[in-house]
Amino acid sequence: MGMEGPLKFKIISYDDSDDREIHVDFKEEFQNLELQEQANQFTDHVSSLRSQADVLEEGSEERKGMLFVLQFLEELVPHIQAGAVPLNEAFVVKLQEQSPLTNLISGLQH
């Protein structure tokens, strides 16, 4: 599953442990937009992902992973709209072994 939109996702795995992290950065093109356009584009992106998740099979690993991502992004919406997020910094999400994203990430790396 590839993700279009204003964000870049990087999956970081460590050789000495099973720990994984997702680093989320805002694309430069998104950073250069005016605040209202950023808010519109981000909100549209979240709505699009919600629509994609809604048609996935209930209980599937892909759906669980998308819902995890959506939960994170939906929390950001009001902060993006207010211009309160430093767009030049990365968010780091540390995954536990039993995270819903574990299987989704494994599928993306193949």
Phi and psi restraints in degrees (value plus and minus 20) as a CYANA .aco file:
   2 GLY   PHI    -111.7   -71.7
   2 GLY   PSI     132.4   172.4
   3 MET   PHI    -139.6   -99.6
   3 MET   PSI      96.8   136.8
   4 GLU   PHI    -105.5   -65.5
   4 GLU   PSI     149.3   189.3
   5 GLY   PHI     102.6   142.6
   5 GLY   PSI    -184.9  -144.9
   6 PRO   PHI    -101.2   -61.2
   6 PRO   PSI     -19.2    20.8
   7 LEU   PHI    -137.7   -97.7
   7 LEU   PSI     133.0   173.0
   8 LYS   PHI    -136.8   -96.8
   8 LYS   PSI     111.2   151.2
   9 PHE   PHI    -130.5   -90.5
   9 PHE   PSI     110.2   150.2
  10 LYS   PHI    -140.9  -100.9
  10 LYS   PSI     113.3   153.3
  11 ILE   PHI    -120.8   -80.8
  11 ILE   PSI     102.6   142.6
  12 ILE   PHI    -131.8   -91.8
  12 ILE   PSI     103.6   143.6
  13 SER   PHI    -137.1   -97.1
  13 SER   PSI     125.4   165.4
  14 TYR   PHI    -128.0   -88.0
  14 TYR   PSI     114.6   154.6
  15 ASP   PHI     -84.5   -44.5
  15 ASP   PSI     -53.1   -13.1
  16 ASP   PHI    -111.4   -71.4
  16 ASP   PSI     -15.0    25.0
  17 SER   PHI    -177.6  -137.6
  17 SER   PSI     155.1   195.1
  18 ASP   PHI    -110.1   -70.1
  18 ASP   PSI     -16.6    23.4
  19 ASP   PHI     -85.0   -45.0
  19 ASP   PSI     123.2   163.2
  20 ARG   PHI    -155.7  -115.7
  20 ARG   PSI     130.4   170.4
  21 GLU   PHI    -153.2  -113.2
  21 GLU   PSI     130.7   170.7
  22 ILE   PHI    -132.2   -92.2
  22 ILE   PSI     104.0   144.0
  23 HIS   PHI    -122.3   -82.3
  23 HIS   PSI     105.5   145.5
  24 VAL   PHI    -135.3   -95.3
  24 VAL   PSI      99.1   139.1
  25 ASP   PHI    -139.2   -99.2
  25 ASP   PSI     132.6   172.6
  26 PHE   PHI    -108.2   -68.2
  26 PHE   PSI     114.1   154.1
  27 LYS   PHI     -83.4   -43.4
  27 LYS   PSI     128.1   168.1
  28 GLU   PHI     -78.5   -38.5
  28 GLU   PSI     -59.5   -19.5
  29 GLU   PHI     -79.7   -39.7
  29 GLU   PSI     -58.7   -18.7
  30 PHE   PHI     -88.3   -48.3
  30 PHE   PSI     -61.9   -21.9
  31 GLN   PHI     -80.7   -40.7
  31 GLN   PSI     -50.8   -10.8
  32 ASN   PHI    -103.2   -63.2
  32 ASN   PSI     -25.9    14.1
  33 LEU   PHI     -96.9   -56.9
  33 LEU   PSI     137.4   177.4
  34 GLU   PHI     -87.1   -47.1
  34 GLU   PSI     135.6   175.6
  35 LEU   PHI     -73.7   -33.7
  35 LEU   PSI     -66.5   -26.5
  36 GLN   PHI     -83.3   -43.3
  36 GLN   PSI     -59.6   -19.6
  37 GLU   PHI     -88.4   -48.4
  37 GLU   PSI     -57.7   -17.7
  38 GLN   PHI     -79.5   -39.5
  38 GLN   PSI     -67.6   -27.6
  39 ALA   PHI     -80.7   -40.7
  39 ALA   PSI     -65.3   -25.3
  40 ASN   PHI     -83.5   -43.5
  40 ASN   PSI     -67.5   -27.5
  41 GLN   PHI     -84.3   -44.3
  41 GLN   PSI     -62.3   -22.3
  42 PHE   PHI     -86.8   -46.8
  42 PHE   PSI     -64.8   -24.8
  43 THR   PHI     -82.0   -42.0
  43 THR   PSI     -63.0   -23.0
  44 ASP   PHI     -81.4   -41.4
  44 ASP   PSI     -60.6   -20.6
  45 HIS   PHI     -82.9   -42.9
  45 HIS   PSI     -65.5   -25.5
  46 VAL   PHI     -83.4   -43.4
  46 VAL   PSI     -61.9   -21.9
  47 SER   PHI     -81.9   -41.9
  47 SER   PSI     -61.3   -21.3
  48 SER   PHI     -83.9   -43.9
  48 SER   PSI     -63.8   -23.8
  49 LEU   PHI     -84.1   -44.1
  49 LEU   PSI     -58.2   -18.2
  50 ARG   PHI     -80.6   -40.6
  50 ARG   PSI     -65.1   -25.1
  51 SER   PHI     -81.7   -41.7
  51 SER   PSI     -61.5   -21.5
  52 GLN   PHI     -84.8   -44.8
  52 GLN   PSI     -61.4   -21.4
  53 ALA   PHI     -86.5   -46.5
  53 ALA   PSI     -56.5   -16.5
  54 ASP   PHI     -83.7   -43.7
  54 ASP   PSI     -45.7    -5.7
  55 VAL   PHI    -113.1   -73.1
  55 VAL   PSI     -26.0    14.0
  56 LEU   PHI     -96.9   -56.9
  56 LEU   PSI     133.2   173.2
  57 GLU   PHI     -80.0   -40.0
  57 GLU   PSI     109.5   149.5
  58 GLU   PHI     -75.8   -35.8
  58 GLU   PSI     109.6   149.6
  59 GLY   PHI      65.3   105.3
  59 GLY   PSI     -24.7    15.3
  60 SER   PHI     -91.5   -51.5
  60 SER   PSI     133.4   173.4
  61 GLU   PHI     -82.6   -42.6
  61 GLU   PSI     -57.4   -17.4
  62 GLU   PHI     -83.3   -43.3
  62 GLU   PSI     -63.5   -23.5
  63 ARG   PHI     -84.0   -44.0
  63 ARG   PSI     -63.9   -23.9
  64 LYS   PHI     -79.8   -39.8
  64 LYS   PSI     -63.7   -23.7
  65 GLY   PHI     -83.7   -43.7
  65 GLY   PSI     -63.6   -23.6
  66 MET   PHI     -85.1   -45.1
  66 MET   PSI     -58.6   -18.6
  67 LEU   PHI     -86.1   -46.1
  67 LEU   PSI     -54.7   -14.7
  68 PHE   PHI     -83.0   -43.0
  68 PHE   PSI     -67.6   -27.6
  69 VAL   PHI     -82.3   -42.3
  69 VAL   PSI     -63.8   -23.8
  70 LEU   PHI     -81.2   -41.2
  70 LEU   PSI     -60.9   -20.9
  71 GLN   PHI     -78.4   -38.4
  71 GLN   PSI     -64.7   -24.7
  72 PHE   PHI     -82.1   -42.1
  72 PHE   PSI     -68.6   -28.6
  73 LEU   PHI     -88.0   -48.0
  73 LEU   PSI     -58.5   -18.5
  74 GLU   PHI     -83.8   -43.8
  74 GLU   PSI     -52.0   -12.0
  75 GLU   PHI     -87.0   -47.0
  75 GLU   PSI     -48.3    -8.3
  76 LEU   PHI    -100.5   -60.5
  76 LEU   PSI     -42.9    -2.9
  77 VAL   PHI     -69.8   -29.8
  77 VAL   PSI     -75.2   -35.2
  78 PRO   PHI     -84.0   -44.0
  78 PRO   PSI     -48.4    -8.4
  79 HIS   PHI     -94.5   -54.5
  79 HIS   PSI     -55.9   -15.9
  80 ILE   PHI     -86.1   -46.1
  80 ILE   PSI     -65.5   -25.5
  81 GLN   PHI     -80.6   -40.6
  81 GLN   PSI     -52.9   -12.9
  82 ALA   PHI    -107.4   -67.4
  82 ALA   PSI     -25.7    14.3
  83 GLY   PHI      50.9    90.9
  83 GLY   PSI       7.3    47.3
  84 ALA   PHI    -119.1   -79.1
  84 ALA   PSI     -11.4    28.6
  85 VAL   PHI    -130.4   -90.4
  85 VAL   PSI     104.7   144.7
  86 PRO   PHI     -91.2   -51.2
  86 PRO   PSI      83.8   123.8
  87 LEU   PHI     -91.3   -51.3
  87 LEU   PSI     -31.2     8.8
  88 ASN   PHI    -113.4   -73.4
  88 ASN   PSI     -14.3    25.7
  89 GLU   PHI    -133.0   -93.0
  89 GLU   PSI     132.8   172.8
  90 ALA   PHI    -113.7   -73.7
  90 ALA   PSI     126.6   166.6
  91 PHE   PHI    -112.8   -72.8
  91 PHE   PSI     120.6   160.6
  92 VAL   PHI    -140.2  -100.2
  92 VAL   PSI     102.3   142.3
  93 VAL   PHI    -133.0   -93.0
  93 VAL   PSI      97.2   137.2
  94 LYS   PHI    -109.1   -69.1
  94 LYS   PSI     109.8   149.8
  95 LEU   PHI    -119.0   -79.0
  95 LEU   PSI     117.6   157.6
  96 GLN   PHI    -108.4   -68.4
  96 GLN   PSI     141.4   181.4
  97 GLU   PHI     -74.8   -34.8
  97 GLU   PSI     -56.4   -16.4
  98 GLN   PHI    -114.9   -74.9
  98 GLN   PSI      -2.5    37.5
  99 SER   PHI     -83.4   -43.4
  99 SER   PSI     127.1   167.1
 100 PRO   PHI     -82.2   -42.2
 100 PRO   PSI     -38.9     1.1
 101 LEU   PHI    -104.3   -64.3
 101 LEU   PSI     -33.2     6.8
 102 THR   PHI     -75.3   -35.3
 102 THR   PSI     -71.5   -31.5
 103 ASN   PHI     -90.9   -50.9
 103 ASN   PSI     -55.7   -15.7
 104 LEU   PHI     -82.6   -42.6
 104 LEU   PSI     -64.3   -24.3
 105 ILE   PHI     -83.8   -43.8
 105 ILE   PSI     -62.4   -22.4
 106 SER   PHI     -77.0   -37.0
 106 SER   PSI     -60.3   -20.3
 107 GLY   PHI     -87.9   -47.9
 107 GLY   PSI     -52.5   -12.5
 108 LEU   PHI     -93.1   -53.1
 108 LEU   PSI     -47.1    -7.1
 109 GLN   PHI    -103.1   -63.1
 109 GLN   PSI     -27.6    12.4
